[in-house]
Amino acid sequence: MKKTIALLSLGLLFFACKKDNDSSTVEGSKEEIVTENNSVEDEAPFFLESFDWTKISESSSEIGAFPYVTAPEGFIIWKDGHNEIAKNGMTQFSDFSKMIMYNGTSFYNAEGKKAELDFAMAEKKADFNQFKFDKSVDEYLVNIGAILLFKGQIPNEFLKEINKVDDYTVHKYIQGDPWNSDPIRHYALNHKNGKIMFQVWSNSAEGEVGVVELEGFKQTIKAPTASEMQKDIDAKGKAVLNINFDTDKATLKPDGIKLVDEIFILLSSNPNLKLSIEGHTDNTGSVARNKELSTDRANTVMYALAGKGISIKRLKASGFGSEKPLVANDSDENKAKNRRVELVKF
């Protein structure tokens, strides 16, 4: 397995359409999709960081509104919970999430607006018509210009590698049940109105489609000022800060340094204030590493303040790793909220 990953990490230059005994592309397609061979630090080493859409012909087909897929005749789309029909045509919706795409040799994180659609027969007692579902969805996607990246089963050893990040990573970000023998299909659509990726899965009992309209993550967390920290400490006894550090390190980034400057102003303006600096992480990585990392980051902030002239007697530092999340670690946005430093008055 290590040898396979090393070869992929070092030698893979293309996120391309693949066709062999286990996977296939749209018949007659000659598209080749080139990406940069950069691995994502907190993911498995066979993840690619970018997708070259210039290698896919742009489509101007009529695709309607998001999520661009509706139920074929004789089928319904369930609302989340599967107890009634989804009125908006989506089982689940997220304004920002991701799907992990696969092309037969490598993976790519497709991030943006996401919908998950769970299909069933309109007649409750009718057996699920898998052939009709597959033919309807796949032909529709091809007709609107989507390119089939992969059809088949992702190797279980690759899925296990992905799940080292989080036991539920595969479940959350790859549609259907890729662990079993039922084939999956992954598509890319370069449309004049946006870049869209689809995942299709079915078995003899149900069908699913995942859709992501790609867009960059928009950070909505703002760095507080010293006066805002003061208000939080007066009201709650603590201030929660999202101080930015280098990935898997305790080195402050430039905006993190600016935030430490604001903490210095807070302490300088309140000579009797004592602060416990408490580091927290998301649940990516091991428990032991997260504990160590959060402690190191809290110490970085403490000693940066001491270096500016704040008495060390007014400060203490500790790390809690991922033990005390503010929110569930179920999305990139929520994980960003959990990666934090809290200033607790003592």
Protein Blocks (a to p, Z undefined) as FASTA:
>chain_A
ZZmmmmmmmmmmbdcddddfkbccdehiacdcdddddddfkbcfkbcfbdcfklpccdfb
debjaehiacdehiacddehilaccfkopabdcfbdcddddehjaccddedddddddddd
fblklccdfklmmmmmmmmmmmnopacfbgcdddfklmmmmmmmpmklmmmmmghjfkbm
bdcdddddddfkbccdddddddfkbccdddddddddddfbdcddfklmmmmmmmnopacd
dddddehiabdcfklmmmmmmmmmmmmmmmmbccdddddddfedjfklmmmmmmmmmmmm
mmmmmmnopafklgccddehjmlcfbdcfbfklmmmmmccddddZZ
